[in-house]
Amino acid sequence: MKIYTVYRVDYRTNKHELIGKVVERRKEERNNNAADMLRLAQKIYAPSSFNPNIFIINEGSSAGPLFGGA
């Protein structure tokens, strides 16, 4: 079980704001687990269906953040 922390970027103040967490409960690796979790986080936490200000970080990994948007 992987836990992804969800952040929102406020570009006016250039600060990252913790807005929640998303838990992945898949038992095995699939094609785009992190991308699927980003889409889920955007669906749950974004005020609109497409919000490039949201990104996620896998708490158990040294990999960098996964950004949504263009």
Rosetta silent file (secondary structure, phi, psi, omega in degrees, C-alpha in Angstrom):
SEQUENCE: MKIYTVYRVDYRTNKHELIGKVVERRKEERNNNAADMLRLAQKIYAPSSFNPNIFIINEGSSAGPLFGGA
SCORE:     score description
SCORE:     0.000 S_00000001
   1 L     0.000  123.965  179.419    0.000    0.000    0.000 S_00000001
   2 E  -106.905  143.707  177.826    1.498    3.338   -1.097 S_00000001
   3 E  -114.739  126.748  177.239    0.543    6.698    0.322 S_00000001
   4 E  -109.217  130.691  176.230    0.742    9.791   -1.867 S_00000001
   5 E   -90.828  133.693 -176.070    0.717   13.240   -0.302 S_00000001
   6 E  -105.398  128.900  179.387   -1.280   15.808   -2.285 S_00000001
   7 E  -123.668  154.982  172.400   -0.125   19.422   -2.477 S_00000001
   8 E  -120.434  139.763  178.757   -1.459   22.558   -4.142 S_00000001
   9 E  -100.698  125.780  173.227    0.854   25.313   -5.395 S_00000001
  10 E   -96.384  106.681 -174.165   -0.175   28.905   -4.804 S_00000001
  11 L   -73.535  -18.883  176.657    1.641   30.736   -7.578 S_00000001
  12 L   -69.796  -42.166 -179.228    0.952   34.183   -6.090 S_00000001
  13 L  -101.775   -8.051 -179.794    2.907   33.381   -2.912 S_00000001
  14 L    59.760   42.025  179.242    4.998   30.534   -4.413 S_00000001
  15 E  -120.328  150.080  175.722    4.149   28.205   -1.516 S_00000001
  16 E   -96.792  131.903 -177.554    3.152   24.542   -1.390 S_00000001
  17 E  -118.364  122.079  177.006    0.057   23.789    0.648 S_00000001
  18 E   -69.387  124.860 -179.484   -0.662   20.291    1.960 S_00000001
  19 E  -118.868  -11.971  177.370   -4.275   19.458    1.096 S_00000001
  20 E   163.850 -169.084  179.447   -4.542   15.731    1.732 S_00000001
  21 E  -137.014  152.154  176.494   -3.424   12.192    1.037 S_00000001
  22 E  -127.757  132.438 -177.975   -4.415    9.478   -1.416 S_00000001
  23 E  -107.378  127.915  176.484   -3.865    5.792   -0.635 S_00000001
  24 E   -94.267  124.548 -176.136   -3.153    3.294   -3.397 S_00000001
  25 L  -110.752   11.946  177.478   -4.511   -0.127   -2.513 S_00000001
  26 L   -68.979  138.925 -178.860   -3.462   -2.083   -5.582 S_00000001
  27 L   -84.238  -22.749 -179.008   -1.534   -5.202   -4.692 S_00000001
  28 L  -130.782  159.728 -178.768    0.516   -5.304   -7.883 S_00000001
  29 L   -73.160  139.668  176.181    2.161   -2.798  -10.182 S_00000001
  30 L  -123.429 -173.468 -173.735    0.245   -1.683  -13.254 S_00000001
  31 L   -58.682  -56.851 -172.639    1.102    0.569  -16.197 S_00000001
  32 L  -130.668   60.826 -178.059    0.583    4.050  -14.746 S_00000001
  33 H   -57.827  -48.806 -177.150   -0.091    3.763  -11.026 S_00000001
  34 H   -64.890  -41.106  178.161    1.298    7.209  -10.155 S_00000001
  35 H   -65.202  -38.317  176.316   -0.535    8.891  -13.033 S_00000001
  36 H   -64.313  -38.781  179.193   -3.761    7.174  -11.981 S_00000001
  37 H   -69.670  -34.181  175.778   -3.265    8.403   -8.418 S_00000001
  38 H   -64.621  -43.326  177.293   -2.659   11.947   -9.683 S_00000001
  39 H   -62.041  -40.503  177.806   -5.939   11.817  -11.632 S_00000001
  40 H   -64.139  -43.575  178.595   -7.727   10.551   -8.515 S_00000001
  41 H   -62.403  -40.043  177.864   -6.214   13.342   -6.404 S_00000001
  42 H   -65.018  -38.164  179.552   -7.304   15.909   -8.988 S_00000001
  43 H   -65.998  -39.634 -176.721  -10.815   14.470   -8.972 S_00000001
  44 H   -79.083  -45.736 -167.742  -11.034   14.590   -5.175 S_00000001
  45 H  -103.306  -16.725 -177.215   -9.193   17.813   -4.326 S_00000001
  46 L   -82.753  138.365  177.400   -9.395   20.086   -7.375 S_00000001
  47 L   -68.805  -27.226  175.092  -12.206   22.640   -7.538 S_00000001
  48 L  -116.832  172.661 -177.717  -12.429   22.075  -11.292 S_00000001
  49 L   -71.659  -19.791  178.840  -11.921   18.901  -13.317 S_00000001
  50 L  -132.188  111.668 -179.491   -8.506   20.119  -14.516 S_00000001
  51 L  -132.161  104.153 -178.094   -6.230   21.880  -12.039 S_00000001
  52 L   -72.358   -3.974 -178.470   -2.522   22.125  -12.931 S_00000001
  53 L   -84.123    0.114 -177.544   -1.743   23.455   -9.456 S_00000001
  54 E  -102.541  137.204  171.941   -1.983   19.992   -7.848 S_00000001
  55 E  -142.804  160.507 -178.287    0.919   17.565   -7.486 S_00000001
  56 E  -125.661  153.104  175.604    1.566   14.381   -5.510 S_00000001
  57 E  -131.673  129.903  176.178    4.620   12.855   -3.831 S_00000001
  58 E   -74.748  120.379 -175.810    4.989    9.170   -2.969 S_00000001
  59 L   -66.044  -28.428 -176.237    5.932    9.086    0.720 S_00000001
  60 L   -97.458   12.988 -174.712    7.932    5.859    0.469 S_00000001
  61 L  -127.593  153.547  175.976    9.988    6.767   -2.580 S_00000001
  62 L   -91.205    0.923  178.369   12.962    8.986   -3.329 S_00000001
  63 L   -68.248  157.756 -178.012   11.459    9.883   -6.722 S_00000001
  64 L   -76.330 -177.960 -178.624   10.398   13.467   -7.299 S_00000001
  65 L   -71.561  156.790  175.725    6.879   14.869   -7.374 S_00000001
  66 E  -110.628  114.955 -175.797    4.364   14.056  -10.076 S_00000001
  67 E   -93.410  143.726  171.243    2.778   17.239  -11.407 S_00000001
  68 L   -93.834  163.975  175.700   -0.620   17.554  -13.000 S_00000001
  69 L   102.484 -168.353 -174.183   -1.391   19.948  -15.803 S_00000001
  70 L   -83.614    0.000    0.000    0.275   20.986  -19.009 S_00000001
